[in-house]
Amino acid sequence: MSLIHATVARAGSHMEMGIDLYRIFQKAGLPAPEMQLEIPLSADPDFIQGISDLIVTLLPQIAKADAALARLGNLGTLPERLRAEVADSKGVVPWMGLVGVWTRTPASEPSRTLG
């Protein structure tokens, strides 16, 4: 996950945007928002596969950023190795934190009808 995070950040994505939305909402004239941070965790093989699939998808950007791919070893066996490591540890794998942000604007006065 750290390799994915570093690669996306080097490509220019603002990786802390979720947290910054508190300030951005207010700067836009909205009330201070409510926020929630969710970090999906799983040991499901499909979930683990998603991590290695994302790494393969990002390979051109990883190479461009000169990130250390060697520490991952053979990418062809990465999904199996990740699944085995998670199973052996009897643990879970985290995904990136997802930030939910919402606010309520004050209700305007009810419209009046003539009559």
N, CA, C and O atoms as CSV, one atom per row, in Angstrom:
chain,resi,resn,atom,element,x,y,z
A,1,MET,N,N,0.822,-1.191,0.000
A,1,MET,CA,C,0.000,0.000,0.000
A,1,MET,C,C,0.861,1.248,0.000
A,1,MET,O,O,0.488,2.253,-0.604
A,2,SER,N,N,2.007,1.203,0.665
A,2,SER,CA,C,2.878,2.388,0.691
A,2,SER,C,C,3.411,2.701,-0.701
A,2,SER,O,O,3.581,3.871,-1.044
A,3,LEU,N,N,3.677,1.679,-1.507
A,3,LEU,CA,C,4.137,1.897,-2.884
A,3,LEU,C,C,3.033,2.544,-3.718
A,3,LEU,O,O,3.306,3.450,-4.505
A,4,ILE,N,N,1.806,2.096,-3.556
A,4,ILE,CA,C,0.666,2.680,-4.272
A,4,ILE,C,C,0.501,4.140,-3.860
A,4,ILE,O,O,0.353,5.017,-4.711
A,5,HIS,N,N,0.526,4.393,-2.566
A,5,HIS,CA,C,0.364,5.756,-2.044
A,5,HIS,C,C,1.449,6.679,-2.605
A,5,HIS,O,O,1.149,7.770,-3.090
A,6,ALA,N,N,2.689,6.245,-2.540
A,6,ALA,CA,C,3.799,7.077,-3.024
A,6,ALA,C,C,3.695,7.335,-4.517
A,6,ALA,O,O,3.975,8.444,-4.972
A,7,THR,N,N,3.300,6.340,-5.279
A,7,THR,CA,C,3.199,6.490,-6.733
A,7,THR,C,C,2.108,7.489,-7.103
A,7,THR,O,O,2.323,8.364,-7.942
A,8,VAL,N,N,0.949,7.362,-6.485
A,8,VAL,CA,C,-0.163,8.257,-6.792
A,8,VAL,C,C,0.169,9.681,-6.343
A,8,VAL,O,O,-0.188,10.642,-7.024
A,9,ALA,N,N,0.843,9.823,-5.211
A,9,ALA,CA,C,1.238,11.151,-4.729
A,9,ALA,C,C,2.246,11.786,-5.678
A,9,ALA,O,O,2.145,12.977,-5.971
A,10,ARG,N,N,3.217,11.014,-6.164
A,10,ARG,CA,C,4.219,11.547,-7.097
A,10,ARG,C,C,3.600,11.954,-8.428
A,10,ARG,O,O,4.142,12.794,-9.146
A,11,ALA,N,N,2.455,11.347,-8.750
A,11,ALA,CA,C,1.771,11.698,-10.001
A,11,ALA,C,C,0.985,12.993,-9.858
A,11,ALA,O,O,0.386,13.468,-10.822
A,12,GLY,N,N,0.986,13.567,-8.656
A,12,GLY,CA,C,0.347,14.856,-8.461
A,12,GLY,C,C,-0.977,14.830,-7.730
A,12,GLY,O,O,-1.597,15.876,-7.538
A,13,SER,N,N,-1.424,13.648,-7.316
A,13,SER,CA,C,-2.684,13.583,-6.566
A,13,SER,C,C,-2.477,14.110,-5.151
A,13,SER,O,O,-1.438,13.878,-4.533
A,14,HIS,N,N,-3.461,14.808,-4.661
A,14,HIS,CA,C,-3.420,15.342,-3.301
A,14,HIS,C,C,-3.946,14.262,-2.367
A,14,HIS,O,O,-5.156,14.109,-2.205
A,15,MET,N,N,-3.052,13.527,-1.764
A,15,MET,CA,C,-3.414,12.345,-0.985
A,15,MET,C,C,-4.051,12.678,0.365
A,15,MET,O,O,-4.565,11.783,1.037
A,16,GLU,N,N,-4.028,13.927,0.766
A,16,GLU,CA,C,-4.647,14.317,2.032
A,16,GLU,C,C,-5.924,15.123,1.807
A,16,GLU,O,O,-6.406,15.783,2.728
A,17,MET,N,N,-6.469,15.078,0.612
A,17,MET,CA,C,-7.653,15.868,0.280
A,17,MET,C,C,-8.814,15.564,1.219
A,17,MET,O,O,-9.556,16.476,1.586
A,18,GLY,N,N,-8.989,14.316,1.613
A,18,GLY,CA,C,-10.099,13.960,2.494
A,18,GLY,C,C,-10.081,14.777,3.777
A,18,GLY,O,O,-11.112,15.317,4.179
A,19,ILE,N,N,-8.944,14.872,4.413
A,19,ILE,CA,C,-8.808,15.632,5.653
A,19,ILE,C,C,-8.952,17.128,5.376
A,19,ILE,O,O,-9.549,17.851,6.174
A,20,ASP,N,N,-8.418,17.586,4.271
A,20,ASP,CA,C,-8.477,19.013,3.922
A,20,ASP,C,C,-9.882,19.496,3.585
A,20,ASP,O,O,-10.137,20.700,3.578
A,21,LEU,N,N,-10.799,18.565,3.307
A,21,LEU,CA,C,-12.157,18.972,2.958
A,21,LEU,C,C,-12.857,19.734,4.089
A,21,LEU,O,O,-13.767,20.521,3.828
A,22,TYR,N,N,-12.450,19.513,5.323
A,22,TYR,CA,C,-13.039,20.245,6.445
A,22,TYR,C,C,-12.830,21.753,6.238
A,22,TYR,O,O,-13.768,22.541,6.353
A,23,ARG,N,N,-11.605,22.130,5.938
A,23,ARG,CA,C,-11.256,23.532,5.690
A,23,ARG,C,C,-11.847,24.018,4.375
A,23,ARG,O,O,-12.331,25.147,4.295
A,24,ILE,N,N,-11.814,23.190,3.354
A,24,ILE,CA,C,-12.289,23.580,2.018
A,24,ILE,C,C,-13.793,23.864,2.026
A,24,ILE,O,O,-14.242,24.814,1.385
A,25,PHE,N,N,-14.563,23.065,2.732
A,25,PHE,CA,C,-16.007,23.311,2.825
A,25,PHE,C,C,-16.261,24.697,3.409
A,25,PHE,O,O,-17.071,25.463,2.888
A,26,GLN,N,N,-15.558,25.008,4.497
A,26,GLN,CA,C,-15.761,26.296,5.147
A,26,GLN,C,C,-15.279,27.455,4.272
A,26,GLN,O,O,-15.903,28.516,4.236
A,27,LYS,N,N,-14.178,27.247,3.576
A,27,LYS,CA,C,-13.667,28.279,2.676
A,27,LYS,C,C,-14.667,28.555,1.554
A,27,LYS,O,O,-14.719,29.667,1.029
A,28,ALA,N,N,-15.453,27.559,1.189
A,28,ALA,CA,C,-16.467,27.710,0.147
A,28,ALA,C,C,-17.759,28.315,0.692
A,28,ALA,O,O,-18.734,28.467,-0.044
A,29,GLY,N,N,-17.766,28.660,1.975
A,29,GLY,CA,C,-18.944,29.288,2.557
A,29,GLY,C,C,-19.963,28.314,3.123
A,29,GLY,O,O,-21.072,28.712,3.478
A,30,LEU,N,N,-19.603,27.060,3.209
A,30,LEU,CA,C,-20.500,26.042,3.767
A,30,LEU,C,C,-20.235,25.876,5.261
A,30,LEU,O,O,-19.148,26.202,5.738
A,31,PRO,N,N,-21.215,25.377,5.996
A,31,PRO,CA,C,-20.969,25.091,7.414
A,31,PRO,C,C,-19.884,24.014,7.563
A,31,PRO,O,O,-19.650,23.214,6.657
A,32,ALA,N,N,-19.232,24.019,8.730
A,32,ALA,CA,C,-18.223,22.991,9.003
A,32,ALA,C,C,-18.868,21.616,8.816
A,32,ALA,O,O,-19.940,21.359,9.363
A,33,PRO,N,N,-18.231,20.742,8.057
A,33,PRO,CA,C,-18.853,19.447,7.759
A,33,PRO,C,C,-18.660,18.411,8.862
A,33,PRO,O,O,-17.783,18.528,9.718
A,34,GLU,N,N,-19.495,17.418,8.805
A,34,GLU,CA,C,-19.290,16.188,9.570
A,34,GLU,C,C,-18.372,15.329,8.712
A,34,GLU,O,O,-18.415,15.397,7.484
A,35,MET,N,N,-17.549,14.526,9.361
A,35,MET,CA,C,-16.604,13.702,8.598
A,35,MET,C,C,-16.531,12.306,9.199
A,35,MET,O,O,-16.756,12.100,10.391
A,36,GLN,N,N,-16.211,11.362,8.335
A,36,GLN,CA,C,-16.040,9.985,8.780
A,36,GLN,C,C,-14.902,9.372,7.990
A,36,GLN,O,O,-14.824,9.542,6.774
A,37,LEU,N,N,-14.025,8.664,8.668
A,37,LEU,CA,C,-12.933,7.952,8.022
A,37,LEU,C,C,-13.228,6.462,8.096
A,37,LEU,O,O,-13.503,5.918,9.166
A,38,GLU,N,N,-13.165,5.811,6.933
A,38,GLU,CA,C,-13.406,4.369,6.880
A,38,GLU,C,C,-12.205,3.723,6.210
A,38,GLU,O,O,-11.748,4.168,5.157
A,39,ILE,N,N,-11.705,2.675,6.832
A,39,ILE,CA,C,-10.586,1.928,6.252
A,39,ILE,C,C,-11.053,0.488,6.064
A,39,ILE,O,O,-11.136,-0.273,7.028
A,40,PRO,N,N,-11.355,0.118,4.824
A,40,PRO,CA,C,-11.759,-1.267,4.577
A,40,PRO,C,C,-10.617,-2.236,4.916
A,40,PRO,O,O,-9.463,-1.998,4.562
A,41,LEU,N,N,-10.953,-3.309,5.591
A,41,LEU,CA,C,-10.004,-4.348,5.981
A,41,LEU,C,C,-10.581,-5.692,5.567
A,41,LEU,O,O,-11.783,-5.924,5.699
A,42,SER,N,N,-9.728,-6.576,5.068
A,42,SER,CA,C,-10.245,-7.885,4.681
A,42,SER,C,C,-9.116,-8.885,4.499
A,42,SER,O,O,-7.962,-8.519,4.280
A,43,ALA,N,N,-9.475,-10.139,4.595
A,43,ALA,CA,C,-8.578,-11.234,4.254
A,43,ALA,C,C,-9.127,-11.985,3.043
A,43,ALA,O,O,-8.586,-13.020,2.654
A,44,ASP,N,N,-10.192,-11.467,2.452
A,44,ASP,CA,C,-10.825,-12.100,1.297
A,44,ASP,C,C,-9.845,-12.116,0.115
A,44,ASP,O,O,-9.219,-11.098,-0.177
A,45,PRO,N,N,-9.710,-13.250,-0.559
A,45,PRO,CA,C,-8.784,-13.344,-1.692
A,45,PRO,C,C,-9.042,-12.304,-2.791
A,45,PRO,O,O,-8.093,-11.791,-3.383
A,46,ASP,N,N,-10.305,-11.988,-3.068
A,46,ASP,CA,C,-10.610,-10.980,-4.091
A,46,ASP,C,C,-10.136,-9.593,-3.662
A,46,ASP,O,O,-9.666,-8.816,-4.493
A,47,PHE,N,N,-10.256,-9.282,-2.391
A,47,PHE,CA,C,-9.785,-8.010,-1.844
A,47,PHE,C,C,-8.272,-7.912,-2.007
A,47,PHE,O,O,-7.752,-6.887,-2.450
A,48,ILE,N,N,-7.577,-8.976,-1.650
A,48,ILE,CA,C,-6.111,-9.022,-1.760
A,48,ILE,C,C,-5.695,-8.934,-3.231
A,48,ILE,O,O,-4.713,-8.269,-3.558
A,49,GLN,N,N,-6.427,-9.593,-4.104
A,49,GLN,CA,C,-6.156,-9.534,-5.541
A,49,GLN,C,C,-6.245,-8.099,-6.045
A,49,GLN,O,O,-5.471,-7.698,-6.914
A,50,GLY,N,N,-7.181,-7.326,-5.509
A,50,GLY,CA,C,-7.345,-5.936,-5.914
A,50,GLY,C,C,-6.100,-5.109,-5.671
A,50,GLY,O,O,-5.789,-4.209,-6.451
A,51,ILE,N,N,-5.390,-5.402,-4.606
A,51,ILE,CA,C,-4.154,-4.671,-4.310
A,51,ILE,C,C,-3.090,-4.970,-5.357
A,51,ILE,O,O,-2.463,-4.051,-5.885
A,52,SER,N,N,-2.880,-6.246,-5.661
A,52,SER,CA,C,-1.869,-6.575,-6.673
A,52,SER,C,C,-2.307,-6.097,-8.058
A,52,SER,O,O,-1.464,-5.702,-8.864
A,53,ASP,N,N,-3.603,-6.124,-8.345
A,53,ASP,CA,C,-4.090,-5.607,-9.635
A,53,ASP,C,C,-3.807,-4.116,-9.764
A,53,ASP,O,O,-3.431,-3.642,-10.836
A,54,LEU,N,N,-3.987,-3.381,-8.678
A,54,LEU,CA,C,-3.722,-1.946,-8.715
A,54,LEU,C,C,-2.238,-1.677,-8.946
A,54,LEU,O,O,-1.882,-0.756,-9.680
A,55,ILE,N,N,-1.381,-2.466,-8.330
A,55,ILE,CA,C,0.063,-2.307,-8.547
A,55,ILE,C,C,0.398,-2.538,-10.015
A,55,ILE,O,O,1.164,-1.772,-10.599
A,56,VAL,N,N,-0.162,-3.578,-10.619
A,56,VAL,CA,C,0.093,-3.857,-12.038
A,56,VAL,C,C,-0.427,-2.709,-12.904
A,56,VAL,O,O,0.229,-2.311,-13.867
A,57,THR,N,N,-1.594,-2.179,-12.568
A,57,THR,CA,C,-2.157,-1.043,-13.312
A,57,THR,C,C,-1.245,0.175,-13.233
A,57,THR,O,O,-1.121,0.928,-14.199
A,58,LEU,N,N,-0.618,0.362,-12.097
A,58,LEU,CA,C,0.235,1.538,-11.885
A,58,LEU,C,C,1.685,1.344,-12.327
A,58,LEU,O,O,2.497,2.255,-12.169
A,59,LEU,N,N,2.025,0.184,-12.875
A,59,LEU,CA,C,3.421,-0.096,-13.238
A,59,LEU,C,C,4.084,1.015,-14.056
A,59,LEU,O,O,5.216,1.382,-13.739
A,60,PRO,N,N,3.440,1.573,-15.096
A,60,PRO,CA,C,4.114,2.651,-15.835
A,60,PRO,C,C,4.435,3.857,-14.953
A,60,PRO,O,O,5.506,4.449,-15.081
A,61,GLN,N,N,3.524,4.220,-14.071
A,61,GLN,CA,C,3.764,5.352,-13.178
A,61,GLN,C,C,4.804,5.004,-12.110
A,61,GLN,O,O,5.606,5.852,-11.718
A,62,ILE,N,N,4.786,3.767,-11.649
A,62,ILE,CA,C,5.767,3.335,-10.654
A,62,ILE,C,C,7.164,3.412,-11.271
A,62,ILE,O,O,8.095,3.917,-10.643
A,63,ALA,N,N,7.309,2.915,-12.491
A,63,ALA,CA,C,8.610,2.951,-13.172
A,63,ALA,C,C,9.052,4.393,-13.419
A,63,ALA,O,O,10.223,4.729,-13.248
A,64,LYS,N,N,8.103,5.241,-13.823
A,64,LYS,CA,C,8.411,6.648,-14.091
A,64,LYS,C,C,8.863,7.357,-12.813
A,64,LYS,O,O,9.734,8.226,-12.853
A,65,ALA,N,N,8.276,6.986,-11.702
A,65,ALA,CA,C,8.603,7.615,-10.422
A,65,ALA,C,C,9.870,7.018,-9.819
A,65,ALA,O,O,10.339,7.463,-8.772
A,66,ASP,N,N,10.414,6.014,-10.488
A,66,ASP,CA,C,11.636,5.369,-10.024
A,66,ASP,C,C,11.436,4.733,-8.641
A,66,ASP,O,O,12.354,4.703,-7.822
A,67,ALA,N,N,10.244,4.236,-8.401
A,67,ALA,CA,C,9.957,3.593,-7.115
A,67,ALA,C,C,10.611,2.213,-7.073
A,67,ALA,O,O,10.888,1.612,-8.110
A,68,ALA,N,N,10.846,1.735,-5.887
A,68,ALA,CA,C,11.562,0.473,-5.689
A,68,ALA,C,C,10.629,-0.725,-5.864
A,68,ALA,O,O,10.029,-1.202,-4.900
A,69,LEU,N,N,10.514,-1.202,-7.100
A,69,LEU,CA,C,9.690,-2.380,-7.373
A,69,LEU,C,C,10.368,-3.672,-6.927
A,69,LEU,O,O,9.698,-4.668,-6.656
A,70,ALA,N,N,11.670,-3.652,-6.854
A,70,ALA,CA,C,12.417,-4.870,-6.539
A,70,ALA,C,C,11.983,-5.474,-5.210
A,70,ALA,O,O,12.019,-6.693,-5.043
A,71,ARG,N,N,11.574,-4.639,-4.267
A,71,ARG,CA,C,11.197,-5.178,-2.958
A,71,ARG,C,C,9.933,-6.029,-3.014
A,71,ARG,O,O,9.651,-6.787,-2.086
A,72,LEU,N,N,9.157,-5.902,-4.119
A,72,LEU,CA,C,7.949,-6.714,-4.274
A,72,LEU,C,C,8.239,-8.079,-4.879
A,72,LEU,O,O,7.393,-8.972,-4.839
A,73,GLY,N,N,9.427,-8.242,-5.435
A,73,GLY,CA,C,9.775,-9.517,-6.051
A,73,GLY,C,C,9.025,-9.743,-7.356
A,73,GLY,O,O,8.655,-8.782,-8.030
A,74,ASN,N,N,8.800,-10.987,-7.716
A,74,ASN,CA,C,8.135,-11.359,-8.958
A,74,ASN,C,C,6.662,-10.947,-8.884
A,74,ASN,O,O,5.906,-11.456,-8.056
A,75,LEU,N,N,6.266,-10.020,-9.759
A,75,LEU,CA,C,4.880,-9.551,-9.741
A,75,LEU,C,C,3.895,-10.631,-10.169
A,75,LEU,O,O,2.716,-10.570,-9.818
A,76,GLY,N,N,4.365,-11.610,-10.919
A,76,GLY,CA,C,3.502,-12.712,-11.345
A,76,GLY,C,C,3.036,-13.568,-10.178
A,76,GLY,O,O,1.965,-14.173,-10.235
A,77,THR,N,N,3.835,-13.621,-9.122
A,77,THR,CA,C,3.465,-14.425,-7.952
A,77,THR,C,C,2.983,-13.563,-6.782
A,77,THR,O,O,2.702,-14.084,-5.703
A,78,LEU,N,N,2.887,-12.254,-6.993
A,78,LEU,CA,C,2.501,-11.349,-5.912
A,78,LEU,C,C,1.143,-11.692,-5.296
A,78,LEU,O,O,1.043,-11.753,-4.071
A,79,PRO,N,N,0.094,-11.918,-6.095
A,79,PRO,CA,C,-1.196,-12.222,-5.459
A,79,PRO,C,C,-1.144,-13.448,-4.545
A,79,PRO,O,O,-1.698,-13.428,-3.446
A,80,GLU,N,N,-0.484,-14.508,-4.995
A,80,GLU,CA,C,-0.392,-15.725,-4.181
A,80,GLU,C,C,0.412,-15.474,-2.914
A,80,GLU,O,O,0.049,-15.950,-1.839
A,81,ARG,N,N,1.508,-14.721,-3.043
A,81,ARG,CA,C,2.336,-14.437,-1.871
A,81,ARG,C,C,1.600,-13.567,-0.869
A,81,ARG,O,O,1.715,-13.774,0.339
A,82,LEU,N,N,0.842,-12.591,-1.363
A,82,LEU,CA,C,0.058,-11.751,-0.454
A,82,LEU,C,C,-0.997,-12.573,0.281
A,82,LEU,O,O,-1.167,-12.442,1.493
A,83,ARG,N,N,-1.708,-13.426,-0.473
A,83,ARG,CA,C,-2.734,-14.263,0.155
A,83,ARG,C,C,-2.116,-15.182,1.216
A,83,ARG,O,O,-2.670,-15.350,2.302
A,84,ALA,N,N,-0.965,-15.772,0.887
A,84,ALA,CA,C,-0.301,-16.674,1.834
A,84,ALA,C,C,0.152,-15.919,3.080
A,84,ALA,O,O,0.010,-16.420,4.195
A,85,GLU,N,N,0.693,-14.725,2.897
A,85,GLU,CA,C,1.152,-13.937,4.034
A,85,GLU,C,C,-0.012,-13.546,4.951
A,85,GLU,O,O,0.107,-13.601,6.175
A,86,VAL,N,N,-1.121,-13.158,4.355
A,86,VAL,CA,C,-2.292,-12.791,5.153
A,86,VAL,C,C,-2.839,-14.024,5.876
A,86,VAL,O,O,-3.191,-13.946,7.053
A,87,ALA,N,N,-2.910,-15.152,5.184
A,87,ALA,CA,C,-3.419,-16.387,5.807
A,87,ALA,C,C,-2.498,-16.832,6.952
A,87,ALA,O,O,-2.976,-17.200,8.025
A,88,ASP,N,N,-1.192,-16.799,6.727
A,88,ASP,CA,C,-0.240,-17.215,7.764
A,88,ASP,C,C,-0.309,-16.324,9.001
A,88,ASP,O,O,-0.144,-16.797,10.126
A,89,SER,N,N,-0.552,-15.039,8.785
A,89,SER,CA,C,-0.591,-14.104,9.912
A,89,SER,C,C,-1.943,-14.110,10.619
A,89,SER,O,O,-2.095,-13.549,11.704
A,90,LYS,N,N,-2.927,-14.759,9.978
A,90,LYS,CA,C,-4.308,-14.744,10.485
A,90,LYS,C,C,-4.775,-13.298,10.692
A,90,LYS,O,O,-5.494,-12.980,11.640
A,91,GLY,N,N,-4.336,-12.439,9.764
A,91,GLY,CA,C,-4.660,-11.022,9.845
A,91,GLY,C,C,-5.485,-10.564,8.660
A,91,GLY,O,O,-6.045,-11.371,7.919
A,92,VAL,N,N,-5.548,-9.267,8.498
A,92,VAL,CA,C,-6.281,-8.646,7.403
A,92,VAL,C,C,-5.385,-7.636,6.699
A,92,VAL,O,O,-4.354,-7.216,7.224
A,93,VAL,N,N,-5.799,-7.263,5.511
A,93,VAL,CA,C,-5.084,-6.269,4.723
A,93,VAL,C,C,-5.910,-4.984,4.699
A,93,VAL,O,O,-7.116,-5.032,4.460
A,94,PRO,N,N,-5.277,-3.839,4.943
A,94,PRO,CA,C,-6.035,-2.589,4.853
A,94,PRO,C,C,-6.035,-2.041,3.436
A,94,PRO,O,O,-5.083,-2.248,2.684
A,95,TRP,N,N,-7.094,-1.349,3.075
A,95,TRP,CA,C,-7.151,-0.572,1.844
A,95,TRP,C,C,-6.894,0.861,2.245
A,95,TRP,O,O,-6.709,1.142,3.429
A,96,MET,N,N,-6.875,1.767,1.302
A,96,MET,CA,C,-6.679,3.173,1.621
A,96,MET,C,C,-7.894,3.716,2.371
A,96,MET,O,O,-9.026,3.291,2.140
A,97,GLY,N,N,-7.639,4.655,3.265
A,97,GLY,CA,C,-8.719,5.268,4.019
A,97,GLY,C,C,-9.639,6.071,3.107
A,97,GLY,O,O,-9.178,6.811,2.238
A,98,LEU,N,N,-10.917,5.920,3.311
A,98,LEU,CA,C,-11.923,6.636,2.536
A,98,LEU,C,C,-12.601,7.640,3.457
A,98,LEU,O,O,-13.078,7.277,4.532
A,99,VAL,N,N,-12.645,8.897,3.042
A,99,VAL,CA,C,-13.224,9.945,3.876
A,99,VAL,C,C,-14.587,10.331,3.317
A,99,VAL,O,O,-14.723,10.658,2.138
A,100,GLY,N,N,-15.580,10.287,4.177
A,100,GLY,CA,C,-16.919,10.761,3.829
A,100,GLY,C,C,-17.121,12.119,4.486
A,100,GLY,O,O,-16.806,12.289,5.663
A,101,VAL,N,N,-17.639,13.079,3.742
A,101,VAL,CA,C,-17.820,14.438,4.250
A,101,VAL,C,C,-19.199,14.920,3.845
A,101,VAL,O,O,-19.606,14.755,2.695
A,102,TRP,N,N,-19.922,15.516,4.786
A,102,TRP,CA,C,-21.231,16.060,4.463
A,102,TRP,C,C,-21.526,17.233,5.392
A,102,TRP,O,O,-20.973,17.349,6.486
A,103,THR,N,N,-22.407,18.085,4.921
A,103,THR,CA,C,-22.832,19.217,5.732
A,103,THR,C,C,-24.277,19.540,5.399
A,103,THR,O,O,-24.821,19.066,4.402
A,104,ARG,N,N,-24.879,20.337,6.232
A,104,ARG,CA,C,-26.253,20.793,5.994
A,104,ARG,C,C,-26.236,22.307,5.965
A,104,ARG,O,O,-25.654,22.959,6.832
A,105,THR,N,N,-26.875,22.839,4.971
A,105,THR,CA,C,-26.998,24.285,4.908
A,105,THR,C,C,-28.286,24.681,5.619
A,105,THR,O,O,-29.256,23.923,5.629
A,106,PRO,N,N,-28.290,25.861,6.208
A,106,PRO,CA,C,-29.523,26.292,6.887
A,106,PRO,C,C,-30.681,26.351,5.900
A,106,PRO,O,O,-30.516,26.748,4.747
A,107,ALA,N,N,-31.853,25.949,6.375
A,107,ALA,CA,C,-33.047,25.993,5.519
A,107,ALA,C,C,-33.444,27.441,5.272
A,107,ALA,O,O,-33.395,28.279,6.172
A,108,SER,N,N,-33.833,27.713,4.049
A,108,SER,CA,C,-34.294,29.067,3.752
A,108,SER,C,C,-35.716,29.218,4.261
A,108,SER,O,O,-36.390,28.233,4.562
A,109,GLU,N,N,-36.167,30.466,4.355
A,109,GLU,CA,C,-37.531,30.704,4.824
A,109,GLU,C,C,-38.518,30.053,3.865
A,109,GLU,O,O,-38.297,30.039,2.654
A,110,PRO,N,N,-39.603,29.517,4.405
A,110,PRO,CA,C,-40.594,28.891,3.522
A,110,PRO,C,C,-41.200,29.952,2.588
A,110,PRO,O,O,-41.414,31.103,2.970
A,111,SER,N,N,-41.461,29.525,1.382
A,111,SER,CA,C,-42.046,30.482,0.433
A,111,SER,C,C,-43.490,30.768,0.825
A,111,SER,O,O,-44.193,29.908,1.354
A,112,ARG,N,N,-43.896,31.954,0.562
A,112,ARG,CA,C,-45.264,32.373,0.897
A,112,ARG,C,C,-46.066,32.484,-0.397
A,112,ARG,O,O,-45.593,33.010,-1.404
A,113,THR,N,N,-47.249,31.989,-0.337
A,113,THR,CA,C,-48.119,32.108,-1.492
A,113,THR,C,C,-49.139,33.224,-1.243
A,113,THR,O,O,-49.634,33.403,-0.130
A,114,LEU,N,N,-49.419,33.925,-2.253
A,114,LEU,CA,C,-50.425,34.986,-2.146
A,114,LEU,C,C,-51.805,34.357,-2.309
A,114,LEU,O,O,-51.995,33.430,-3.097
A,115,GLY,N,N,-52.721,34.860,-1.578
A,115,GLY,CA,C,-54.040,34.317,-1.804
A,115,GLY,C,C,-54.968,34.528,-0.754
A,115,GLY,O,O,-56.119,34.103,-0.852
